Amino acid sequence: MKKRYGWLKIRGEINRPAYLSGVIGTFLLGLVVWSVLSYGHLVEQTFLPTPTKVIQTLSQQIQSSAFWQHVGISVYRVTMGFLLACVIGIPLGILAGTFRMMESVVVPATEFVRYMPATAFVPLIMVWAGIGETAKILVIFVGSFFQLVLMVADNTRSVSDDLLQASYTLGATRWQVIRRVLLPALMPNLLNTLRLIMGWAWTYLVVAELVAANNGLGFAIMKAQRFLNTDVIFVGIFTIGLLGLLTDRLFAYMNKRLFPWAEGVK
């Protein structure tokens, strides 16, 4: 009986087929509900296109060079915004999690700003950076940076004090402790944090492409909305979701390959 209902155990392990059945079942349930609502005409197809219509539109889109240009520019904007956040945010987060003085300087201000919606910064970004690519990248940067700093600081603080004290006991200097103990110890959690932040970067893509854009997946979605082309909207949303899922799986794979010893890495 315990084996049969082991999946009800808190944090209990299940085998891979059971896990995959849950994943596939969830997606199939969503597809069934969507099909019933659209094919059954319970929702007007202007507002909810059928799966068949969306697949046909996707097939047409992927044969168009314009679609791949939208994908390419969106990937570029998300990547650059994310990398800019990492270049500035990771060192600040590590410093804030390592030294109390830096925590007092960085964390309170970051805590304050992170509750401000990134969309509220769009007018200022347009004034400061214009309406070119820089502005779009900065929107994604703002949406990712402040969360990243705080999460990296938490990752750094989560490294065991006993581990650091043992290093001092063995004769390590402060710099050696940071370089050879602290940084390697926080890397698995840091990579998981970057995985989450990349997800947020993708969510801010549409907001970024509201800034006087004439290309990109967000632009294509907003353009389709004006003409009630909901099938095109669905294609754009699914494409962003798929790209986000691919980057998420890439981070998960890197974490598993680089840090197989880390507890909880999947």
C-alpha positions as CSV (number, residue, x, y, z in Angstrom):
1,M,0.0,0.0,0.0
2,K,2.8,2.4,0.8
3,K,4.5,1.7,-2.5
4,R,1.3,2.2,-4.4
5,Y,0.5,5.6,-2.9
6,G,4.2,6.7,-2.4
7,W,3.5,9.7,-4.6
8,L,1.4,11.2,-1.8
9,K,4.4,11.3,0.5
10,I,5.7,14.8,1.2
11,R,8.8,15.2,-1.0
12,G,8.5,11.6,-1.9
13,E,10.3,10.3,-5.0
14,I,8.5,9.0,-8.0
15,N,9.9,7.1,-11.0
16,R,10.5,8.9,-14.4
17,P,7.5,7.3,-16.2
18,A,5.1,8.6,-13.5
19,Y,6.7,12.0,-13.6
20,L,6.4,12.2,-17.4
21,S,2.8,11.0,-17.3
22,G,2.0,14.0,-15.0
23,V,3.7,16.4,-17.4
24,I,2.0,15.0,-20.5
25,G,-1.4,14.7,-18.8
26,T,-1.3,18.3,-17.8
27,F,-0.6,19.5,-21.4
28,L,-3.3,17.1,-22.7
29,L,-5.8,18.4,-20.3
30,G,-5.1,22.0,-21.4
31,L,-5.5,20.9,-25.0
32,V,-8.8,19.1,-24.3
33,V,-10.2,22.2,-22.6
34,W,-9.1,24.5,-25.4
35,S,-10.5,22.1,-28.0
36,V,-13.9,21.9,-26.3
37,L,-14.2,25.6,-25.9
38,S,-13.1,26.4,-29.5
39,Y,-14.5,23.5,-31.6
40,G,-17.7,23.5,-29.5
41,H,-18.2,27.2,-30.3
42,L,-18.5,27.9,-26.6
43,V,-16.2,30.8,-27.2
44,E,-16.3,32.9,-30.4
45,Q,-13.3,31.8,-32.7
46,T,-12.4,35.5,-33.1
47,F,-11.4,35.4,-29.5
48,L,-10.3,31.8,-29.2
49,P,-9.1,30.2,-32.4
50,T,-9.1,26.4,-32.7
51,P,-5.9,24.4,-32.3
52,T,-6.1,23.5,-36.0
53,K,-6.2,27.2,-37.0
54,V,-3.2,28.0,-34.7
55,I,-1.2,25.1,-36.2
56,Q,-2.0,26.2,-39.7
57,T,-0.9,29.8,-38.9
58,L,2.3,28.5,-37.2
59,S,3.1,26.4,-40.4
60,Q,2.7,29.5,-42.5
61,Q,4.7,31.7,-40.1
62,I,7.8,29.4,-39.9
63,Q,8.0,29.5,-43.7
64,S,8.3,33.2,-43.6
65,S,11.6,35.0,-43.3
66,A,9.9,37.8,-41.3
67,F,8.9,35.3,-38.6
68,W,12.6,34.2,-38.1
69,Q,13.7,37.9,-38.1
70,H,11.2,38.5,-35.3
71,V,12.6,35.5,-33.4
72,G,16.2,36.5,-33.9
73,I,15.8,40.1,-32.8
74,S,13.8,39.1,-29.7
75,V,16.4,36.5,-28.7
76,Y,19.1,39.2,-29.1
77,R,17.2,41.7,-26.9
78,V,16.5,39.2,-24.1
79,T,20.1,37.9,-24.2
80,M,21.7,41.3,-24.1
81,G,19.4,42.5,-21.3
82,F,20.0,39.4,-19.3
83,L,23.8,39.5,-19.8
84,L,23.9,43.2,-18.8
85,A,22.0,42.3,-15.6
86,C,24.4,39.5,-14.9
87,V,27.6,41.6,-15.5
88,I,26.5,44.2,-12.9
89,G,24.1,42.3,-10.7
90,I,26.2,39.1,-9.9
91,P,29.2,41.0,-8.4
92,L,27.0,43.3,-6.4
93,G,25.0,40.4,-5.1
94,I,28.1,38.5,-4.1
95,L,29.5,41.6,-2.3
96,A,26.2,42.2,-0.6
97,G,26.1,38.6,0.6
98,T,29.7,38.6,1.8
99,F,30.2,41.9,3.5
100,R,27.7,43.5,5.9
101,M,28.7,47.0,4.9
102,M,28.0,46.3,1.2
103,E,24.7,44.7,2.3
104,S,23.7,48.0,4.0
105,V,24.5,49.9,0.8
106,V,23.0,47.6,-1.8
107,V,20.1,45.6,-0.3
108,P,17.8,48.3,1.1
109,A,17.9,50.4,-2.0
110,T,17.4,47.3,-4.2
111,E,14.5,46.1,-2.0
112,F,12.9,49.4,-2.5
113,V,13.3,49.6,-6.3
114,R,12.3,46.0,-7.0
115,Y,8.7,46.7,-6.1
116,M,8.4,49.3,-8.8
117,P,7.0,47.8,-12.0
118,A,9.4,47.8,-14.9
119,T,6.7,49.3,-17.1
120,A,6.8,52.4,-15.0
121,F,10.4,53.0,-16.1
122,V,9.5,52.8,-19.8
123,P,8.8,56.6,-20.2
124,L,12.1,57.4,-18.4
125,I,14.0,54.9,-20.4
126,M,12.6,56.5,-23.6
127,V,13.7,59.9,-22.4
128,W,17.2,58.8,-21.4
129,A,18.0,56.2,-24.1
130,G,15.7,57.1,-27.0
131,I,13.6,54.5,-28.8
132,G,16.4,52.4,-30.3
133,E,17.7,49.0,-29.3
134,T,19.3,50.3,-26.2
135,A,15.9,51.3,-24.7
136,K,14.5,47.8,-25.3
137,I,17.5,46.1,-23.8
138,L,17.3,48.4,-20.8
139,V,13.7,47.5,-20.1
140,I,14.6,43.8,-19.9
141,F,17.6,44.8,-17.8
142,V,15.5,46.8,-15.3
143,G,13.0,43.9,-15.1
144,S,15.8,41.4,-14.2
145,F,18.5,43.3,-12.4
146,F,17.1,44.1,-9.0
147,Q,15.7,40.6,-8.5
148,L,19.0,39.1,-9.5
149,V,21.0,41.2,-7.0
150,L,18.8,40.1,-4.1
151,M,18.8,36.5,-5.1
152,V,22.5,36.3,-5.6
153,A,23.0,37.9,-2.2
154,D,20.8,35.2,-0.7
155,N,22.8,32.5,-2.5
156,T,26.0,33.9,-1.1
157,R,24.6,34.1,2.5
158,S,23.4,30.5,2.2
159,V,27.0,29.2,2.0
160,S,27.7,27.5,5.4
161,D,29.7,29.6,7.9
162,D,31.3,26.4,9.2
163,L,32.8,25.9,5.8
164,L,34.3,29.4,5.8
165,Q,35.6,29.1,9.3
166,A,37.2,25.7,8.5
167,S,39.0,27.4,5.7
168,Y,40.3,30.1,8.0
169,T,41.4,27.4,10.5
170,L,43.4,25.7,7.7
171,G,45.3,29.0,7.1
172,A,43.4,30.5,4.2
173,T,43.5,34.2,3.7
174,R,40.3,36.3,3.2
175,W,40.8,36.4,-0.6
176,Q,41.5,32.7,-0.8
177,V,38.3,31.9,1.2
178,I,36.3,34.0,-1.3
179,R,38.0,32.7,-4.4
180,R,38.4,29.0,-3.5
181,V,35.6,28.3,-1.0
182,L,32.8,30.9,-1.2
183,L,32.5,31.2,-5.0
184,P,32.7,27.5,-5.8
185,A,30.2,26.7,-3.0
186,L,27.6,29.2,-4.3
187,M,27.8,28.3,-8.0
188,P,25.1,25.6,-8.1
189,N,22.5,27.9,-6.5
190,L,23.8,30.8,-8.6
191,L,23.1,28.9,-11.8
192,N,19.6,28.1,-10.6
193,T,19.1,31.8,-9.9
194,L,20.2,32.7,-13.4
195,R,17.8,30.1,-14.7
196,L,14.9,31.9,-12.9
197,I,16.1,35.3,-13.9
198,M,16.2,34.3,-17.6
199,G,12.5,33.3,-17.3
200,W,11.8,36.8,-16.0
201,A,13.8,38.4,-18.9
202,W,11.5,36.5,-21.3
203,T,8.4,37.8,-19.6
204,Y,9.5,41.4,-20.0
205,L,10.1,41.0,-23.8
206,V,6.6,42.2,-24.8
207,V,6.9,45.2,-22.5
208,A,10.4,46.0,-24.0
209,E,9.0,45.8,-27.6
210,L,6.3,48.3,-26.8
211,V,9.0,50.9,-27.0
212,A,8.5,52.0,-30.6
213,A,9.4,48.6,-32.0
214,N,8.9,47.6,-35.6
215,N,10.1,44.0,-35.2
216,G,10.3,41.3,-32.7
217,L,7.8,38.7,-31.3
218,G,6.2,41.2,-28.9
219,F,5.7,43.7,-31.8
220,A,4.1,40.9,-33.9
221,I,1.7,40.1,-31.0
222,M,0.7,43.7,-30.5
223,K,0.2,44.2,-34.2
224,A,-2.0,41.1,-34.5
225,Q,-4.0,42.4,-31.5
226,R,-5.0,45.5,-33.4
227,F,-6.6,43.4,-36.1
228,L,-8.0,40.7,-33.8
229,N,-5.7,38.1,-35.4
230,T,-5.8,35.9,-32.3
231,D,-4.3,32.9,-34.1
232,V,-1.1,35.0,-34.7
233,I,-1.2,36.1,-31.1
234,F,-1.3,32.5,-30.0
235,V,1.6,31.6,-32.3
236,G,3.6,34.5,-30.8
237,I,2.9,33.5,-27.2
238,F,3.7,29.9,-27.9
239,T,6.9,30.8,-29.6
240,I,8.0,32.9,-26.6
241,G,7.0,30.1,-24.3
242,L,9.0,27.6,-26.3
243,L,12.1,29.8,-26.5
244,G,11.9,30.3,-22.7
245,L,11.5,26.6,-22.1
246,L,14.5,25.8,-24.2
247,T,16.7,28.3,-22.3
248,D,15.3,26.9,-19.0
249,R,16.2,23.4,-20.0
250,L,19.7,24.5,-21.1
251,F,20.4,26.0,-17.7
252,A,19.0,22.8,-16.0
253,Y,21.3,20.7,-18.2
254,M,24.3,22.8,-17.4
255,N,23.6,22.7,-13.7
256,K,23.3,18.9,-13.8
257,R,26.4,18.4,-15.8
258,L,28.6,21.0,-14.0
259,F,27.4,20.2,-10.4
260,P,26.0,16.7,-10.3
261,W,26.9,16.5,-6.6
262,A,24.7,19.4,-5.7
263,E,21.6,18.4,-3.7
264,G,18.3,19.1,-5.5
265,V,19.8,19.6,-9.0
266,K,17.4,18.2,-11.6
